[in-house]
């Protein structure tokens, strides 16, 4: 049986294409990410990074301590037999939990929260009497200076 002569050029084309692929090498990840969804990934990622930076700065100053956060960019690929690839992405950030001030409340007999302890007696309040003479300013103090002893 005779070999098909037309099959040989196809093998050479395949080998040439494979050699060209091997020479191509890796392309820029940043350029690829900038091309995803017409630049939407870059815009959304930049905004999320900026928001994360603001929260980290604010929390670090408020706590007077080091705080941590994360920025995650997930890129998903779906390739069919023709080499067509669909690319989707997700951008998420994780900020430190905000530190808040604790408040204490007491439960009333009726099942509500009260900022004052219902079991504690209240102090009677009375009006503070006004001084009989006018209030003096420190700047206008006319008392004689003390003699040094």
C-alpha positions as CSV (number, residue, x, y, z in Angstrom):
1,X,0.0,0.0,0.0
2,X,1.3,3.4,-0.9
3,X,1.5,6.3,1.6
4,X,-0.5,9.4,0.8
5,X,1.9,12.1,-0.4
6,X,-0.4,14.9,0.6
7,X,-0.1,13.9,4.3
8,X,3.6,14.8,4.5
9,X,3.1,18.6,4.0
10,X,0.5,18.6,6.8
11,X,3.0,17.1,9.2
12,X,5.6,19.7,8.3
13,X,3.0,22.5,8.8
14,X,2.2,21.0,12.3
15,X,5.8,20.8,13.2
16,X,6.4,24.4,12.1
17,X,3.4,25.6,14.1
18,X,4.6,23.7,17.2
19,X,8.1,25.2,16.8
20,X,6.6,28.7,16.5
21,X,4.5,28.2,19.6
22,X,7.6,27.1,21.6
23,X,9.4,30.3,20.5
24,X,6.4,32.5,21.4
25,X,6.9,32.2,25.2
26,X,4.8,33.7,27.9
27,X,2.9,36.9,27.4
28,X,2.4,39.7,30.0
29,X,-0.1,38.8,32.7
30,X,-0.8,42.5,33.3
31,X,-1.6,43.1,29.7
32,X,-3.9,40.1,29.6
33,X,-5.7,41.3,32.8
34,X,-6.1,44.7,31.2
35,X,-7.8,43.1,28.1
36,X,-10.3,41.1,30.2
37,X,-13.9,42.4,29.7
38,X,-12.6,45.4,27.8
39,X,-10.7,46.7,30.9
40,X,-13.4,46.1,33.4
41,X,-11.2,43.8,35.6
42,X,-8.5,46.5,35.7
43,X,-11.0,49.2,36.7
44,X,-12.8,47.1,39.3
45,X,-9.5,45.8,40.7
46,X,-8.1,49.3,41.0
47,X,-11.2,50.6,42.8
48,X,-11.2,47.6,45.2
49,X,-7.5,48.1,45.9
50,X,-8.0,51.8,46.6
51,X,-11.0,51.1,48.9
52,X,-8.9,48.5,50.8
53,X,-6.0,50.9,51.2
54,X,-8.3,53.5,52.7
55,X,-9.9,51.1,55.2
56,X,-6.5,49.7,56.2
57,X,-5.1,53.2,56.8
58,X,-8.1,54.3,58.8
59,X,-8.2,51.2,61.0
60,X,-4.4,51.2,61.6
61,X,-4.7,54.8,62.8
62,X,-7.8,54.2,64.9
63,X,-6.3,51.1,66.6
64,X,-2.7,52.5,66.7
65,X,-1.7,49.0,65.5
66,X,-0.9,46.9,62.4
67,X,-4.0,45.6,60.6
68,X,-4.2,43.2,57.6
69,X,-6.3,42.8,54.5
70,X,-6.5,40.7,51.4
71,X,-7.2,41.4,47.7
72,X,-8.2,38.3,45.7
73,X,-8.5,38.3,41.9
74,X,-10.0,35.1,40.5
75,X,-9.9,34.4,36.7
76,X,-11.9,31.5,35.3
77,X,-11.3,29.9,31.9
78,X,-13.5,27.8,29.8
79,X,-12.0,26.5,26.5
80,X,-13.7,24.5,23.8
81,X,-12.2,22.1,21.2
82,X,-11.7,24.9,18.7
83,X,-9.5,26.9,21.2
84,X,-12.1,29.5,21.9
85,X,-11.8,30.5,25.5
86,X,-14.3,32.4,27.6
87,X,-12.8,34.3,30.5
88,X,-14.7,35.5,33.6
89,X,-13.3,37.1,36.7
90,X,-14.1,38.0,40.3
91,X,-12.5,40.6,42.5
92,X,-12.9,40.5,46.3
93,X,-11.2,42.2,49.2
94,X,-11.1,41.2,52.9
95,X,-10.8,44.1,55.3
96,X,-10.0,43.9,59.0
97,X,-13.1,43.8,61.2
98,X,-13.8,47.3,62.5
99,X,-13.1,47.8,66.1
100,X,-16.1,49.2,68.0
101,X,-16.6,50.4,71.5
102,X,-18.4,48.1,73.8
103,X,-21.6,49.2,75.6
104,X,-23.2,47.6,78.7
105,X,-26.9,47.3,79.2
106,X,-29.1,45.7,81.8
107,X,-32.2,43.7,81.2
108,X,-35.4,45.2,82.7
109,X,-38.2,43.0,84.2
110,X,-40.2,43.7,81.0
111,X,-37.5,42.2,78.8
112,X,-36.0,45.4,77.4
113,X,-32.5,46.8,77.5
114,X,-31.7,49.7,79.7
115,X,-28.5,51.9,79.8
116,X,-29.0,52.3,83.6
117,X,-29.0,49.4,86.0
118,X,-32.6,49.1,87.2
119,X,-31.4,47.5,90.5
120,X,-29.2,50.4,91.4
121,X,-30.7,53.2,93.5
122,X,-30.6,56.7,91.9
123,X,-28.9,59.6,93.6
124,X,-31.2,62.5,94.4
125,X,-30.3,65.6,92.3
126,X,-30.5,69.1,93.6
127,X,-29.8,72.5,92.2
128,X,-26.3,73.9,92.7
129,X,-26.6,77.3,94.3
130,X,-25.2,80.2,92.4
131,X,-22.3,82.2,94.0
132,X,-23.4,85.5,95.6
133,X,-20.7,87.5,94.0
134,X,-19.9,87.6,90.3
135,X,-17.6,85.1,88.7
136,X,-14.1,86.4,88.3
137,X,-11.9,85.8,85.3
138,X,-8.3,84.6,85.9
139,X,-7.1,87.5,83.7
140,X,-8.9,90.1,85.8
141,X,-7.7,88.8,89.2
142,X,-7.1,91.9,91.3
143,X,-5.8,90.2,94.5
144,X,-2.5,91.4,95.8
145,X,0.5,89.3,94.9
146,X,1.8,87.0,97.7
147,X,5.0,87.9,99.4
148,X,7.9,85.5,99.1
149,X,8.8,83.8,102.4
